[in-house]
Amino acid sequence: MDTKITLSFDEDTIKKAKAYAKSQNISLSRLTEFLYRQIISGDYRSLEELPIADWVDRVAEGEPEYRTKPRSRKAARNESFEKKNKK
C-alpha cells in the first residue's frame, strides 16, 4: 500500500531531481522511494556513508548540506551503549 507524504526541498534541487528521474524513466516519487530503501537497507553510521553520495553530487550544486537535528542526551547514550555491545 502506498502512503503519501509531504516533503520540502530547495526548488533548484527538485528541478534537478525531476530531470534526473525523467532521464531514468521513473517518477520522482519512485526515485525518492529508491533512495529511502538504500538508506534503510544498510548499516550506515552517518549520512556520508550512504551509497547515494554519487547521486547527491550529480543533482546538487556544490557540496551537499546535511541538516540534522541535534541528538538528545538519551539518543547519544543509547548509541554509545550500542557501540560498546557490538565489540
PDB file of N, CA, C and O in Angstrom:
ATOM      1  N   MET A   1       0.840  -1.176   0.000  1.00  0.00           N
ATOM      2  CA  MET A   1       0.000   0.000   0.000  1.00  0.00           C
ATOM      3  C   MET A   1       0.889   1.243   0.000  1.00  0.00           C
ATOM      4  O   MET A   1       1.802   1.356   0.817  1.00  0.00           O
ATOM      5  N   ASP A   2       0.630   2.143  -0.885  1.00  0.00           N
ATOM      6  CA  ASP A   2       1.379   3.391  -0.941  1.00  0.00           C
ATOM      7  C   ASP A   2       0.810   4.392   0.058  1.00  0.00           C
ATOM      8  O   ASP A   2      -0.400   4.455   0.276  1.00  0.00           O
ATOM      9  N   THR A   3       1.695   5.164   0.652  1.00  0.00           N
ATOM     10  CA  THR A   3       1.309   6.213   1.589  1.00  0.00           C
ATOM     11  C   THR A   3       1.895   7.519   1.097  1.00  0.00           C
ATOM     12  O   THR A   3       3.056   7.567   0.691  1.00  0.00           O
ATOM     13  N   LYS A   4       1.106   8.573   1.129  1.00  0.00           N
ATOM     14  CA  LYS A   4       1.581   9.875   0.677  1.00  0.00           C
ATOM     15  C   LYS A   4       2.229  10.623   1.838  1.00  0.00           C
ATOM     16  O   LYS A   4       1.780  10.547   2.981  1.00  0.00           O
ATOM     17  N   ILE A   5       3.308  11.354   1.505  1.00  0.00           N
ATOM     18  CA  ILE A   5       3.974  12.211   2.477  1.00  0.00           C
ATOM     19  C   ILE A   5       4.239  13.556   1.819  1.00  0.00           C
ATOM     20  O   ILE A   5       4.207  13.672   0.594  1.00  0.00           O
ATOM     21  N   THR A   6       4.494  14.548   2.619  1.00  0.00           N
ATOM     22  CA  THR A   6       4.835  15.875   2.115  1.00  0.00           C
ATOM     23  C   THR A   6       6.258  16.196   2.544  1.00  0.00           C
ATOM     24  O   THR A   6       6.594  16.104   3.725  1.00  0.00           O
ATOM     25  N   LEU A   7       7.090  16.571   1.584  1.00  0.00           N
ATOM     26  CA  LEU A   7       8.477  16.921   1.856  1.00  0.00           C
ATOM     27  C   LEU A   7       8.750  18.312   1.321  1.00  0.00           C
ATOM     28  O   LEU A   7       8.104  18.749   0.368  1.00  0.00           O
ATOM     29  N   SER A   8       9.696  19.012   1.921  1.00  0.00           N
ATOM     30  CA  SER A   8      10.094  20.338   1.458  1.00  0.00           C
ATOM     31  C   SER A   8      11.558  20.304   1.067  1.00  0.00           C
ATOM     32  O   SER A   8      12.413  19.874   1.841  1.00  0.00           O
ATOM     33  N   PHE A   9      11.837  20.769  -0.157  1.00  0.00           N
ATOM     34  CA  PHE A   9      13.198  20.811  -0.677  1.00  0.00           C
ATOM     35  C   PHE A   9      13.434  22.152  -1.345  1.00  0.00           C
ATOM     36  O   PHE A   9      12.493  22.867  -1.690  1.00  0.00           O
ATOM     37  N   ASP A  10      14.690  22.477  -1.520  1.00  0.00           N
ATOM     38  CA  ASP A  10      15.090  23.643  -2.287  1.00  0.00           C
ATOM     39  C   ASP A  10      14.562  23.482  -3.720  1.00  0.00           C
ATOM     40  O   ASP A  10      14.661  22.397  -4.292  1.00  0.00           O
ATOM     41  N   GLU A  11      14.012  24.534  -4.292  1.00  0.00           N
ATOM     42  CA  GLU A  11      13.391  24.475  -5.617  1.00  0.00           C
ATOM     43  C   GLU A  11      14.355  23.982  -6.697  1.00  0.00           C
ATOM     44  O   GLU A  11      13.968  23.185  -7.552  1.00  0.00           O
ATOM     45  N   ASP A  12      15.590  24.442  -6.668  1.00  0.00           N
ATOM     46  CA  ASP A  12      16.572  24.029  -7.668  1.00  0.00           C
ATOM     47  C   ASP A  12      16.882  22.536  -7.554  1.00  0.00           C
ATOM     48  O   ASP A  12      17.055  21.851  -8.562  1.00  0.00           O
ATOM     49  N   THR A  13      16.950  22.046  -6.333  1.00  0.00           N
ATOM     50  CA  THR A  13      17.203  20.619  -6.112  1.00  0.00           C
ATOM     51  C   THR A  13      16.071  19.789  -6.699  1.00  0.00           C
ATOM     52  O   THR A  13      16.320  18.762  -7.331  1.00  0.00           O
ATOM     53  N   ILE A  14      14.838  20.220  -6.499  1.00  0.00           N
ATOM     54  CA  ILE A  14      13.686  19.485  -7.038  1.00  0.00           C
ATOM     55  C   ILE A  14      13.724  19.482  -8.559  1.00  0.00           C
ATOM     56  O   ILE A  14      13.468  18.448  -9.176  1.00  0.00           O
ATOM     57  N   LYS A  15      14.035  20.609  -9.169  1.00  0.00           N
ATOM     58  CA  LYS A  15      14.110  20.662 -10.631  1.00  0.00           C
ATOM     59  C   LYS A  15      15.128  19.657 -11.161  1.00  0.00           C
ATOM     60  O   LYS A  15      14.858  18.926 -12.114  1.00  0.00           O
ATOM     61  N   LYS A  16      16.299  19.630 -10.531  1.00  0.00           N
ATOM     62  CA  LYS A  16      17.347  18.701 -10.968  1.00  0.00           C
ATOM     63  C   LYS A  16      16.966  17.251 -10.685  1.00  0.00           C
ATOM     64  O   LYS A  16      17.240  16.366 -11.495  1.00  0.00           O
ATOM     65  N   ALA A  17      16.340  17.008  -9.548  1.00  0.00           N
ATOM     66  CA  ALA A  17      15.923  15.646  -9.211  1.00  0.00           C
ATOM     67  C   ALA A  17      14.851  15.158 -10.187  1.00  0.00           C
ATOM     68  O   ALA A  17      14.872  13.997 -10.595  1.00  0.00           O
ATOM     69  N   LYS A  18      13.924  16.023 -10.560  1.00  0.00           N
ATOM     70  CA  LYS A  18      12.891  15.651 -11.538  1.00  0.00           C
ATOM     71  C   LYS A  18      13.526  15.323 -12.885  1.00  0.00           C
ATOM     72  O   LYS A  18      13.146  14.348 -13.535  1.00  0.00           O
ATOM     73  N   ALA A  19      14.481  16.129 -13.298  1.00  0.00           N
ATOM     74  CA  ALA A  19      15.163  15.879 -14.569  1.00  0.00           C
ATOM     75  C   ALA A  19      15.918  14.559 -14.516  1.00  0.00           C
ATOM     76  O   ALA A  19      15.906  13.791 -15.478  1.00  0.00           O
ATOM     77  N   TYR A  20      16.570  14.297 -13.401  1.00  0.00           N
ATOM     78  CA  TYR A  20      17.306  13.035 -13.254  1.00  0.00           C
ATOM     79  C   TYR A  20      16.340  11.855 -13.284  1.00  0.00           C
ATOM     80  O   TYR A  20      16.600  10.862 -13.963  1.00  0.00           O
ATOM     81  N   ALA A  21      15.239  11.952 -12.564  1.00  0.00           N
ATOM     82  CA  ALA A  21      14.246  10.872 -12.548  1.00  0.00           C
ATOM     83  C   ALA A  21      13.709  10.626 -13.959  1.00  0.00           C
ATOM     84  O   ALA A  21      13.565   9.481 -14.387  1.00  0.00           O
ATOM     85  N   LYS A  22      13.418  11.702 -14.667  1.00  0.00           N
ATOM     86  CA  LYS A  22      12.909  11.569 -16.039  1.00  0.00           C
ATOM     87  C   LYS A  22      13.942  10.872 -16.929  1.00  0.00           C
ATOM     88  O   LYS A  22      13.582  10.034 -17.756  1.00  0.00           O
ATOM     89  N   SER A  23      15.207  11.209 -16.766  1.00  0.00           N
ATOM     90  CA  SER A  23      16.253  10.582 -17.583  1.00  0.00           C
ATOM     91  C   SER A  23      16.389   9.090 -17.267  1.00  0.00           C
ATOM     92  O   SER A  23      16.899   8.325 -18.085  1.00  0.00           O
ATOM     93  N   GLN A  24      15.935   8.682 -16.087  1.00  0.00           N
ATOM     94  CA  GLN A  24      15.985   7.280 -15.684  1.00  0.00           C
ATOM     95  C   GLN A  24      14.644   6.563 -15.910  1.00  0.00           C
ATOM     96  O   GLN A  24      14.480   5.397 -15.552  1.00  0.00           O
ATOM     97  N   ASN A  25      13.694   7.289 -16.509  1.00  0.00           N
ATOM     98  CA  ASN A  25      12.349   6.759 -16.814  1.00  0.00           C
ATOM     99  C   ASN A  25      11.615   6.281 -15.566  1.00  0.00           C
ATOM    100  O   ASN A  25      10.948   5.246 -15.592  1.00  0.00           O
ATOM    101  N   ILE A  26      11.739   7.041 -14.465  1.00  0.00           N
ATOM    102  CA  ILE A  26      10.965   6.759 -13.266  1.00  0.00           C
ATOM    103  C   ILE A  26      10.400   8.068 -12.738  1.00  0.00           C
ATOM    104  O   ILE A  26      10.861   9.151 -13.097  1.00  0.00           O
ATOM    105  N   SER A  27       9.399   7.949 -11.883  1.00  0.00           N
ATOM    106  CA  SER A  27       8.823   9.152 -11.287  1.00  0.00           C
ATOM    107  C   SER A  27       9.710   9.636 -10.141  1.00  0.00           C
ATOM    108  O   SER A  27      10.537   8.893  -9.612  1.00  0.00           O
ATOM    109  N   LEU A  28       9.516  10.886  -9.778  1.00  0.00           N
ATOM    110  CA  LEU A  28      10.258  11.433  -8.645  1.00  0.00           C
ATOM    111  C   LEU A  28       9.883  10.682  -7.364  1.00  0.00           C
ATOM    112  O   LEU A  28      10.731  10.475  -6.496  1.00  0.00           O
ATOM    113  N   SER A  29       8.628  10.277  -7.244  1.00  0.00           N
ATOM    114  CA  SER A  29       8.203   9.501  -6.075  1.00  0.00           C
ATOM    115  C   SER A  29       8.957   8.183  -5.988  1.00  0.00           C
ATOM    116  O   SER A  29       9.415   7.807  -4.909  1.00  0.00           O
ATOM    117  N   ARG A  30       9.092   7.478  -7.099  1.00  0.00           N
ATOM    118  CA  ARG A  30       9.797   6.192  -7.090  1.00  0.00           C
ATOM    119  C   ARG A  30      11.290   6.390  -6.854  1.00  0.00           C
ATOM    120  O   ARG A  30      11.926   5.564  -6.199  1.00  0.00           O
ATOM    121  N   LEU A  31      11.851   7.466  -7.375  1.00  0.00           N
ATOM    122  CA  LEU A  31      13.257   7.766  -7.114  1.00  0.00           C
ATOM    123  C   LEU A  31      13.467   8.007  -5.623  1.00  0.00           C
ATOM    124  O   LEU A  31      14.416   7.493  -5.031  1.00  0.00           O
ATOM    125  N   THR A  32      12.581   8.786  -5.024  1.00  0.00           N
ATOM    126  CA  THR A  32      12.667   9.066  -3.597  1.00  0.00           C
ATOM    127  C   THR A  32      12.523   7.776  -2.794  1.00  0.00           C
ATOM    128  O   THR A  32      13.259   7.551  -1.833  1.00  0.00           O
ATOM    129  N   GLU A  33      11.574   6.932  -3.192  1.00  0.00           N
ATOM    130  CA  GLU A  33      11.397   5.648  -2.515  1.00  0.00           C
ATOM    131  C   GLU A  33      12.655   4.793  -2.636  1.00  0.00           C
ATOM    132  O   GLU A  33      13.066   4.150  -1.670  1.00  0.00           O
ATOM    133  N   PHE A  34      13.265   4.783  -3.818  1.00  0.00           N
ATOM    134  CA  PHE A  34      14.506   4.038  -4.028  1.00  0.00           C
ATOM    135  C   PHE A  34      15.598   4.526  -3.078  1.00  0.00           C
ATOM    136  O   PHE A  34      16.306   3.723  -2.470  1.00  0.00           O
ATOM    137  N   LEU A  35      15.730   5.842  -2.957  1.00  0.00           N
ATOM    138  CA  LEU A  35      16.751   6.403  -2.081  1.00  0.00           C
ATOM    139  C   LEU A  35      16.493   6.034  -0.621  1.00  0.00           C
ATOM    140  O   LEU A  35      17.428   5.705   0.109  1.00  0.00           O
ATOM    141  N   TYR A  36      15.234   6.087  -0.194  1.00  0.00           N
ATOM    142  CA  TYR A  36      14.905   5.672   1.171  1.00  0.00           C
ATOM    143  C   TYR A  36      15.221   4.196   1.381  1.00  0.00           C
ATOM    144  O   TYR A  36      15.719   3.816   2.440  1.00  0.00           O
ATOM    145  N   ARG A  37      14.937   3.363   0.388  1.00  0.00           N
ATOM    146  CA  ARG A  37      15.254   1.937   0.506  1.00  0.00           C
ATOM    147  C   ARG A  37      16.770   1.737   0.660  1.00  0.00           C
ATOM    148  O   ARG A  37      17.212   0.880   1.426  1.00  0.00           O
ATOM    149  N   GLN A  38      17.550   2.525  -0.065  1.00  0.00           N
ATOM    150  CA  GLN A  38      19.005   2.440   0.072  1.00  0.00           C
ATOM    151  C   GLN A  38      19.432   2.789   1.497  1.00  0.00           C
ATOM    152  O   GLN A  38      20.292   2.129   2.080  1.00  0.00           O
ATOM    153  N   ILE A  39      18.828   3.816   2.036  1.00  0.00           N
ATOM    154  CA  ILE A  39      19.185   4.276   3.378  1.00  0.00           C
ATOM    155  C   ILE A  39      18.870   3.211   4.419  1.00  0.00           C
ATOM    156  O   ILE A  39      19.699   2.927   5.284  1.00  0.00           O
ATOM    157  N   ILE A  40      17.694   2.623   4.347  1.00  0.00           N
ATOM    158  CA  ILE A  40      17.265   1.703   5.403  1.00  0.00           C
ATOM    159  C   ILE A  40      17.773   0.282   5.204  1.00  0.00           C
ATOM    160  O   ILE A  40      17.611  -0.550   6.096  1.00  0.00           O
ATOM    161  N   SER A  41      18.383  -0.022   4.059  1.00  0.00           N
ATOM    162  CA  SER A  41      18.826  -1.392   3.806  1.00  0.00           C
ATOM    163  C   SER A  41      20.218  -1.691   4.352  1.00  0.00           C
ATOM    164  O   SER A  41      20.598  -2.857   4.452  1.00  0.00           O
ATOM    165  N   GLY A  42      20.973  -0.679   4.700  1.00  0.00           N
ATOM    166  CA  GLY A  42      22.347  -0.896   5.141  1.00  0.00           C
ATOM    167  C   GLY A  42      22.583  -0.505   6.574  1.00  0.00           C
ATOM    168  O   GLY A  42      21.697   0.006   7.260  1.00  0.00           O
ATOM    169  N   ASP A  43      23.789  -0.754   7.008  1.00  0.00           N
ATOM    170  CA  ASP A  43      24.189  -0.411   8.364  1.00  0.00           C
ATOM    171  C   ASP A  43      25.094   0.812   8.282  1.00  0.00           C
ATOM    172  O   ASP A  43      26.319   0.696   8.323  1.00  0.00           O
ATOM    173  N   TYR A  44      24.479   1.979   8.167  1.00  0.00           N
ATOM    174  CA  TYR A  44      25.227   3.218   7.983  1.00  0.00           C
ATOM    175  C   TYR A  44      25.233   4.010   9.283  1.00  0.00           C
ATOM    176  O   TYR A  44      24.194   4.196   9.916  1.00  0.00           O
ATOM    177  N   ARG A  45      26.408   4.471   9.667  1.00  0.00           N
ATOM    178  CA  ARG A  45      26.537   5.245  10.903  1.00  0.00           C
ATOM    179  C   ARG A  45      26.359   6.739  10.660  1.00  0.00           C
ATOM    180  O   ARG A  45      26.107   7.491  11.601  1.00  0.00           O
ATOM    181  N   SER A  46      26.485   7.175   9.418  1.00  0.00           N
ATOM    182  CA  SER A  46      26.321   8.598   9.129  1.00  0.00           C
ATOM    183  C   SER A  46      25.813   8.766   7.702  1.00  0.00           C
ATOM    184  O   SER A  46      25.844   7.828   6.906  1.00  0.00           O
ATOM    185  N   LEU A  47      25.350   9.958   7.391  1.00  0.00           N
ATOM    186  CA  LEU A  47      24.844  10.231   6.046  1.00  0.00           C
ATOM    187  C   LEU A  47      25.939  10.136   4.992  1.00  0.00           C
ATOM    188  O   LEU A  47      25.670   9.787   3.843  1.00  0.00           O
ATOM    189  N   GLU A  48      27.169  10.445   5.379  1.00  0.00           N
ATOM    190  CA  GLU A  48      28.272  10.418   4.432  1.00  0.00           C
ATOM    191  C   GLU A  48      28.590   9.002   3.949  1.00  0.00           C
ATOM    192  O   GLU A  48      29.205   8.835   2.896  1.00  0.00           O
ATOM    193  N   GLU A  49      28.178   7.981   4.706  1.00  0.00           N
ATOM    194  CA  GLU A  49      28.442   6.595   4.330  1.00  0.00           C
ATOM    195  C   GLU A  49      27.418   6.033   3.347  1.00  0.00           C
ATOM    196  O   GLU A  49      27.619   4.946   2.805  1.00  0.00           O
ATOM    197  N   LEU A  50      26.348   6.741   3.115  1.00  0.00           N
ATOM    198  CA  LEU A  50      25.283   6.227   2.244  1.00  0.00           C
ATOM    199  C   LEU A  50      25.772   6.064   0.809  1.00  0.00           C
ATOM    200  O   LEU A  50      26.566   6.872   0.329  1.00  0.00           O
ATOM    201  N   PRO A  51      25.304   5.025   0.124  1.00  0.00           N
ATOM    202  CA  PRO A  51      25.737   4.793  -1.255  1.00  0.00           C
ATOM    203  C   PRO A  51      25.109   5.752  -2.258  1.00  0.00           C
ATOM    204  O   PRO A  51      25.339   5.621  -3.461  1.00  0.00           O
ATOM    205  N   ILE A  52      24.323   6.708  -1.787  1.00  0.00           N
ATOM    206  CA  ILE A  52      23.690   7.645  -2.700  1.00  0.00           C
ATOM    207  C   ILE A  52      24.509   8.917  -2.893  1.00  0.00           C
ATOM    208  O   ILE A  52      24.058   9.862  -3.541  1.00  0.00           O
ATOM    209  N   ALA A  53      25.702   8.936  -2.333  1.00  0.00           N
ATOM    210  CA  ALA A  53      26.525  10.144  -2.405  1.00  0.00           C
ATOM    211  C   ALA A  53      26.786  10.583  -3.840  1.00  0.00           C
ATOM    212  O   ALA A  53      26.800  11.781  -4.121  1.00  0.00           O
ATOM    213  N   ASP A  54      26.993   9.632  -4.757  1.00  0.00           N
ATOM    214  CA  ASP A  54      27.227   9.991  -6.155  1.00  0.00           C
ATOM    215  C   ASP A  54      26.008  10.680  -6.745  1.00  0.00           C
ATOM    216  O   ASP A  54      26.144  11.654  -7.487  1.00  0.00           O
ATOM    217  N   TRP A  55      24.821  10.186  -6.424  1.00  0.00           N
ATOM    218  CA  TRP A  55      23.601  10.804  -6.941  1.00  0.00           C
ATOM    219  C   TRP A  55      23.447  12.217  -6.388  1.00  0.00           C
ATOM    220  O   TRP A  55      23.087  13.138  -7.122  1.00  0.00           O
ATOM    221  N   VAL A  56      23.716  12.389  -5.112  1.00  0.00           N
ATOM    222  CA  VAL A  56      23.622  13.716  -4.499  1.00  0.00           C
ATOM    223  C   VAL A  56      24.579  14.672  -5.200  1.00  0.00           C
ATOM    224  O   VAL A  56      24.225  15.820  -5.471  1.00  0.00           O
ATOM    225  N   ASP A  57      25.796  14.203  -5.496  1.00  0.00           N
ATOM    226  CA  ASP A  57      26.766  15.046  -6.183  1.00  0.00           C
ATOM    227  C   ASP A  57      26.270  15.463  -7.564  1.00  0.00           C
ATOM    228  O   ASP A  57      26.538  16.580  -8.005  1.00  0.00           O
ATOM    229  N   ARG A  58      25.549  14.575  -8.249  1.00  0.00           N
ATOM    230  CA  ARG A  58      25.076  14.894  -9.598  1.00  0.00           C
ATOM    231  C   ARG A  58      23.959  15.912  -9.612  1.00  0.00           C
ATOM    232  O   ARG A  58      23.895  16.737 -10.524  1.00  0.00           O
ATOM    233  N   VAL A  59      23.068  15.878  -8.618  1.00  0.00           N
ATOM    234  CA  VAL A  59      21.915  16.778  -8.659  1.00  0.00           C
ATOM    235  C   VAL A  59      22.102  18.049  -7.842  1.00  0.00           C
ATOM    236  O   VAL A  59      21.303  18.977  -7.963  1.00  0.00           O
ATOM    237  N   ALA A  60      23.125  18.108  -7.025  1.00  0.00           N
ATOM    238  CA  ALA A  60      23.334  19.283  -6.180  1.00  0.00           C
ATOM    239  C   ALA A  60      24.449  20.157  -6.744  1.00  0.00           C
ATOM    240  O   ALA A  60      25.378  19.673  -7.390  1.00  0.00           O
ATOM    241  N   GLU A  61      24.333  21.429  -6.488  1.00  0.00           N
ATOM    242  CA  GLU A  61      25.417  22.343  -6.834  1.00  0.00           C
ATOM    243  C   GLU A  61      26.274  22.509  -5.591  1.00  0.00           C
ATOM    244  O   GLU A  61      25.762  22.815  -4.515  1.00  0.00           O
ATOM    245  N   GLY A  62      27.552  22.312  -5.736  1.00  0.00           N
ATOM    246  CA  GLY A  62      28.443  22.445  -4.591  1.00  0.00           C
ATOM    247  C   GLY A  62      28.348  21.236  -3.677  1.00  0.00           C
ATOM    248  O   GLY A  62      27.799  20.198  -4.044  1.00  0.00           O
ATOM    249  N   GLU A  63      28.890  21.393  -2.492  1.00  0.00           N
ATOM    250  CA  GLU A  63      28.897  20.315  -1.513  1.00  0.00           C
ATOM    251  C   GLU A  63      27.496  20.112  -0.939  1.00  0.00           C
ATOM    252  O   GLU A  63      26.782  21.086  -0.700  1.00  0.00           O
ATOM    253  N   PRO A  64      27.095  18.853  -0.714  1.00  0.00           N
ATOM    254  CA  PRO A  64      25.786  18.625  -0.096  1.00  0.00           C
ATOM    255  C   PRO A  64      25.774  19.151   1.332  1.00  0.00           C
ATOM    256  O   PRO A  64      26.783  19.099   2.036  1.00  0.00           O
ATOM    257  N   GLU A  65      24.641  19.648   1.739  1.00  0.00           N
ATOM    258  CA  GLU A  65      24.482  20.161   3.099  1.00  0.00           C
ATOM    259  C   GLU A  65      23.474  19.282   3.806  1.00  0.00           C
ATOM    260  O   GLU A  65      22.303  19.241   3.429  1.00  0.00           O
ATOM    261  N   TYR A  66      23.922  18.584   4.826  1.00  0.00           N
ATOM    262  CA  TYR A  66      23.041  17.706   5.580  1.00  0.00           C
ATOM    263  C   TYR A  66      22.554  18.466   6.802  1.00  0.00           C
ATOM    264  O   TYR A  66      23.347  18.905   7.635  1.00  0.00           O
ATOM    265  N   ARG A  67      21.256  18.612   6.896  1.00  0.00           N
ATOM    266  CA  ARG A  67      20.684  19.307   8.043  1.00  0.00           C
ATOM    267  C   ARG A  67      20.133  18.261   8.998  1.00  0.00           C
ATOM    268  O   ARG A  67      19.181  17.548   8.681  1.00  0.00           O
ATOM    269  N   THR A  68      20.729  18.186  10.135  1.00  0.00           N
ATOM    270  CA  THR A  68      20.292  17.215  11.124  1.00  0.00           C
ATOM    271  C   THR A  68      19.898  17.923  12.399  1.00  0.00           C
ATOM    272  O   THR A  68      20.363  19.023  12.696  1.00  0.00           O
ATOM    273  N   LYS A  69      19.036  17.270  13.141  1.00  0.00           N
ATOM    274  CA  LYS A  69      18.643  17.804  14.434  1.00  0.00           C
ATOM    275  C   LYS A  69      19.666  17.345  15.466  1.00  0.00           C
ATOM    276  O   LYS A  69      20.205  16.244  15.358  1.00  0.00           O
ATOM    277  N   PRO A  70      19.935  18.173  16.452  1.00  0.00           N
ATOM    278  CA  PRO A  70      20.866  17.748  17.499  1.00  0.00           C
ATOM    279  C   PRO A  70      20.324  16.490  18.200  1.00  0.00           C
ATOM    280  O   PRO A  70      19.123  16.360  18.436  1.00  0.00           O
ATOM    281  N   ARG A  71      21.234  15.583  18.520  1.00  0.00           N
ATOM    282  CA  ARG A  71      20.819  14.372  19.214  1.00  0.00           C
ATOM    283  C   ARG A  71      20.482  14.697  20.658  1.00  0.00           C
ATOM    284  O   ARG A  71      21.114  15.541  21.293  1.00  0.00           O
ATOM    285  N   SER A  72      19.490  14.018  21.149  1.00  0.00           N
ATOM    286  CA  SER A  72      19.158  14.176  22.566  1.00  0.00           C
ATOM    287  C   SER A  72      20.201  13.438  23.398  1.00  0.00           C
ATOM    288  O   SER A  72      20.935  12.600  22.874  1.00  0.00           O
ATOM    289  N   ARG A  73      20.268  13.736  24.655  1.00  0.00           N
ATOM    290  CA  ARG A  73      21.199  13.040  25.538  1.00  0.00           C
ATOM    291  C   ARG A  73      20.878  11.553  25.572  1.00  0.00           C
ATOM    292  O   ARG A  73      21.775  10.712  25.627  1.00  0.00           O
ATOM    293  N   LYS A  74      19.581  11.242  25.539  1.00  0.00           N
ATOM    294  CA  LYS A  74      19.164   9.846  25.571  1.00  0.00           C
ATOM    295  C   LYS A  74      19.642   9.107  24.323  1.00  0.00           C
ATOM    296  O   LYS A  74      20.132   7.982  24.423  1.00  0.00           O
ATOM    297  N   ALA A  75      19.505   9.725  23.149  1.00  0.00           N
ATOM    298  CA  ALA A  75      19.946   9.101  21.902  1.00  0.00           C
ATOM    299  C   ALA A  75      21.463   8.896  21.904  1.00  0.00           C
ATOM    300  O   ALA A  75      21.946   7.848  21.476  1.00  0.00           O
ATOM    301  N   ALA A  76      22.206   9.880  22.378  1.00  0.00           N
ATOM    302  CA  ALA A  76      23.670   9.756  22.445  1.00  0.00           C
ATOM    303  C   ALA A  76      24.069   8.626  23.385  1.00  0.00           C
ATOM    304  O   ALA A  76      24.981   7.857  23.079  1.00  0.00           O
ATOM    305  N   ARG A  77      23.401   8.523  24.512  1.00  0.00           N
ATOM    306  CA  ARG A  77      23.688   7.458  25.473  1.00  0.00           C
ATOM    307  C   ARG A  77      23.381   6.091  24.863  1.00  0.00           C
ATOM    308  O   ARG A  77      24.175   5.160  24.992  1.00  0.00           O
ATOM    309  N   ASN A  78      22.233   5.971  24.199  1.00  0.00           N
ATOM    310  CA  ASN A  78      21.860   4.702  23.567  1.00  0.00           C
ATOM    311  C   ASN A  78      22.853   4.305  22.484  1.00  0.00           C
ATOM    312  O   ASN A  78      23.208   3.132  22.368  1.00  0.00           O
ATOM    313  N   GLU A  79      23.305   5.272  21.690  1.00  0.00           N
ATOM    314  CA  GLU A  79      24.281   4.991  20.636  1.00  0.00           C
ATOM    315  C   GLU A  79      25.595   4.508  21.247  1.00  0.00           C
ATOM    316  O   GLU A  79      26.199   3.557  20.753  1.00  0.00           O
ATOM    317  N   SER A  80      26.025   5.147  22.296  1.00  0.00           N
ATOM    318  CA  SER A  80      27.256   4.741  22.975  1.00  0.00           C
ATOM    319  C   SER A  80      27.112   3.323  23.530  1.00  0.00           C
ATOM    320  O   SER A  80      28.028   2.509  23.409  1.00  0.00           O
ATOM    321  N   PHE A  81      25.979   3.035  24.128  1.00  0.00           N
ATOM    322  CA  PHE A  81      25.716   1.717  24.682  1.00  0.00           C
ATOM    323  C   PHE A  81      25.738   0.651  23.582  1.00  0.00           C
ATOM    324  O   PHE A  81      26.305  -0.425  23.771  1.00  0.00           O
ATOM    325  N   GLU A  82      25.118   0.951  22.427  1.00  0.00           N
ATOM    326  CA  GLU A  82      25.090   0.002  21.325  1.00  0.00           C
ATOM    327  C   GLU A  82      26.498  -0.275  20.781  1.00  0.00           C
ATOM    328  O   GLU A  82      26.825  -1.416  20.456  1.00  0.00           O
ATOM    329  N   LYS A  83      27.317   0.755  20.686  1.00  0.00           N
ATOM    330  CA  LYS A  83      28.694   0.585  20.198  1.00  0.00           C
ATOM    331  C   LYS A  83      29.487  -0.319  21.139  1.00  0.00           C
ATOM    332  O   LYS A  83      30.246  -1.175  20.684  1.00  0.00           O
ATOM    333  N   LYS A  84      29.318  -0.137  22.416  1.00  0.00           N
ATOM    334  CA  LYS A  84      30.026  -0.960  23.388  1.00  0.00           C
ATOM    335  C   LYS A  84      29.598  -2.413  23.302  1.00  0.00           C
ATOM    336  O   LYS A  84      30.416  -3.315  23.475  1.00  0.00           O
ATOM    337  N   ASN A  85      28.313  -2.646  23.035  1.00  0.00           N
ATOM    338  CA  ASN A  85      27.805  -4.018  22.955  1.00  0.00           C
ATOM    339  C   ASN A  85      28.210  -4.724  21.676  1.00  0.00           C
ATOM    340  O   ASN A  85      28.223  -5.955  21.640  1.00  0.00           O
ATOM    341  N   LYS A  86      28.540  -3.987  20.628  1.00  0.00           N
ATOM    342  CA  LYS A  86      28.966  -4.600  19.354  1.00  0.00           C
ATOM    343  C   LYS A  86      30.372  -5.165  19.453  1.00  0.00           C
ATOM    344  O   LYS A  86      30.722  -6.086  18.715  1.00  0.00           O
ATOM    345  N   LYS A  87      31.172  -4.632  20.345  1.00  0.00           N
ATOM    346  CA  LYS A  87      32.579  -5.063  20.457  1.00  0.00           C
ATOM    347  C   LYS A  87      32.702  -6.394  21.088  1.00  0.00           C
ATOM    348  O   LYS A  87      33.813  -6.897  21.255  1.00  0.00           O
TER     349      LYS A  87
END
